[in-house]
Amino acid sequence: MGQKISVTVDSVVFCKVNDQFKVLLVQRKNDPFKDQWALPGGFVEEGENLETAAKRELLEETGVKVESMQQVQAFGEPGRDPRGHTISIAFLSRIFCEEHLKASDDAKDARWFPIEKLHTMKLAFDHDEIINVAQQFL
């Protein structure tokens, strides 16, 4: 009997404004972590390429379309998602302006947050850890 492990993708999108980096977060519309801020992302569909999935979820949840992404790392600590064992592949994008955001799909809201303000927030899942790792690529 095979074990059930889900694969998700998360997008860490940074933009730089006046020498300050900001990160794009969405407010979750549904449980788990309803109403908490999180990285845009979601489940990979069957037959879907990982980067394609990350771009699709980013566009669906925020309205932001990016041309290229860099794979950062896989995050698979058991217990990171209360719905079951989930492995997330994180992708990094850098954009040079604060694009107009349009929250939709699973996102209630989408906003840019200064990186240095994140330590005061409790992000969903292990997204604070993912952002910390992605920052090393800036």
C-alpha positions as a printed NumPy array, in Angstrom:
array([[  0.   ,   0.   ,   0.   ],
       [  1.476,   3.341,  -1.036],
       [  1.727,   6.285,   1.243],
       [ -0.11 ,   9.484,   0.399],
       [  2.17 ,  12.472,  -0.015],
       [  0.937,  15.629,  -1.709],
       [  3.127,  17.99 ,  -3.729],
       [  2.568,  21.73 ,  -3.608],
       [  4.401,  24.762,  -4.945],
       [  4.951,  28.116,  -3.257],
       [  6.106,  31.346,  -4.888],
       [  8.358,  33.796,  -3.111],
       [  8.101,  37.018,  -5.115],
       [ 10.375,  39.886,  -4.128],
       [ 10.314,  43.418,  -5.419],
       [ 12.653,  46.238,  -4.526],
       [ 11.301,  49.701,  -3.802],
       [ 13.618,  52.489,  -2.609],
       [ 16.342,  49.987,  -1.64 ],
       [ 13.829,  48.02 ,   0.42 ],
       [ 12.8  ,  44.482,  -0.464],
       [  9.14 ,  43.548,  -0.188],
       [  7.562,  40.112,  -0.464],
       [  4.176,  39.22 ,  -1.917],
       [  1.762,  37.497,   0.462],
       [ -1.86 ,  36.406,   0.182],
       [ -4.458,  36.178,   2.909],
       [ -5.913,  32.685,   2.943],
       [ -9.637,  32.4  ,   2.28 ],
       [ -9.959,  28.789,   3.49 ],
       [ -8.737,  26.458,   6.209],
       [ -6.167,  25.468,   7.198],
       [ -4.808,  28.802,   8.421],
       [ -7.893,  30.709,   7.267],
       [ -7.312,  34.501,   7.286],
       [ -3.567,  34.122,   7.901],
       [ -0.995,  35.474,   5.47 ],
       [  0.894,  33.002,   3.316],
       [  2.924,  32.69 ,   0.162],
       [  0.908,  32.268,  -3.035],
       [  0.829,  28.598,  -3.942],
       [ -1.112,  25.403,  -4.061],
       [ -1.306,  21.809,  -5.169],
       [  0.387,  20.567,  -8.33 ],
       [ -2.131,  19.105, -10.771],
       [ -1.548,  15.685, -12.303],
       [  0.72 ,  15.927, -15.352],
       [  1.743,  19.505, -14.5  ],
       [  5.335,  20.724, -14.482],
       [  6.4  ,  22.189, -11.102],
       [  7.332,  25.64 , -12.422],
       [  4.155,  25.761, -14.518],
       [  2.138,  24.974, -11.386],
       [  3.891,  27.741,  -9.421],
       [  3.241,  30.293, -12.188],
       [ -0.406,  29.199, -12.464],
       [ -1.052,  29.46 ,  -8.723],
       [  0.684,  32.858,  -8.56 ],
       [ -1.441,  34.196, -11.41 ],
       [ -4.679,  32.687, -10.023],
       [ -4.178,  34.048,  -6.498],
       [ -2.581,  37.453,  -7.165],
       [ -2.971,  38.379, -10.844],
       [  0.828,  38.563, -11.154],
       [  2.373,  36.901, -14.197],
       [  6.112,  36.178, -14.178],
       [  8.284,  34.957, -17.023],
       [ 10.952,  33.147, -15.053],
       [ 11.313,  31.529, -11.661],
       [ 14.21 ,  29.965,  -9.837],
       [ 13.683,  26.779,  -7.851],
       [ 14.86 ,  27.373,  -4.298],
       [ 14.403,  24.229,  -2.237],
       [ 11.962,  21.53 ,  -1.213],
       [ 10.277,  21.747,   2.176],
       [  8.81 ,  18.501,   3.482],
       [  8.897,  18.487,   7.254],
       [  6.115,  16.145,   8.431],
       [  3.404,  18.167,  10.135],
       [  4.017,  21.365,   8.114],
       [  0.481,  21.023,   6.715],
       [ -2.357,  19.823,   8.977],
       [ -4.106,  18.227,   5.964],
       [ -1.405,  15.562,   5.649],
       [  2.171,  14.975,   4.555],
       [  2.904,  17.672,   2.006],
       [  6.107,  18.492,   0.208],
       [  6.349,  22.01 ,  -1.167],
       [  8.77 ,  23.103,  -3.862],
       [  9.538,  26.788,  -3.397],
       [ 10.237,  29.086,  -6.338],
       [ 11.745,  32.568,  -6.286],
       [ 10.896,  35.455,  -8.602],
       [ 12.208,  38.984,  -8.617],
       [ 10.172,  41.751, -10.158],
       [ 11.134,  45.38 , -10.319],
       [  7.907,  47.115,  -9.474],
       [  4.921,  46.696,  -7.271],
       [  2.579,  45.135,  -9.768],
       [ -1.129,  45.699,  -9.386],
       [ -2.459,  42.824,  -7.278],
       [ -5.83 ,  41.192,  -7.739],
       [ -6.648,  38.575,  -5.114],
       [ -8.824,  35.731,  -6.358],
       [ -9.249,  31.967,  -6.208],
       [ -8.142,  30.814,  -2.71 ],
       [ -6.844,  34.263,  -1.726],
       [ -8.982,  36.771,   0.171],
       [ -6.372,  39.539,  -0.216],
       [ -2.907,  40.037,  -1.705],
       [ -0.373,  42.615,  -0.544],
       [  3.303,  43.543,  -0.533],
       [  5.018,  43.452,   2.872],
       [  8.457,  44.852,   3.755],
       [ 10.694,  41.895,   4.613],
       [ 11.761,  43.425,   7.924],
       [  8.111,  43.533,   9.092],
       [  7.637,  39.78 ,   8.664],
       [  9.108,  38.905,  12.064],
       [  6.054,  40.536,  13.654],
       [  3.651,  38.308,  11.688],
       [  2.661,  34.672,  12.123],
       [  2.625,  33.234,   8.621],
       [  0.744,  30.074,   7.62 ],
       [  2.513,  26.718,   7.325],
       [  6.326,  27.127,   7.391],
       [  6.293,  30.099,   5.046],
       [  8.512,  32.228,   7.279],
       [ 11.218,  29.555,   6.909],
       [ 10.719,  29.418,   3.129],
       [ 11.103,  33.205,   2.867],
       [ 14.249,  33.105,   5.018],
       [ 15.812,  30.502,   2.724],
       [ 14.756,  32.39 ,  -0.422],
       [ 16.317,  35.625,   0.879],
       [ 19.731,  33.973,   0.643],
       [ 19.284,  33.998,  -3.158],
       [ 18.768,  37.784,  -3.347]])
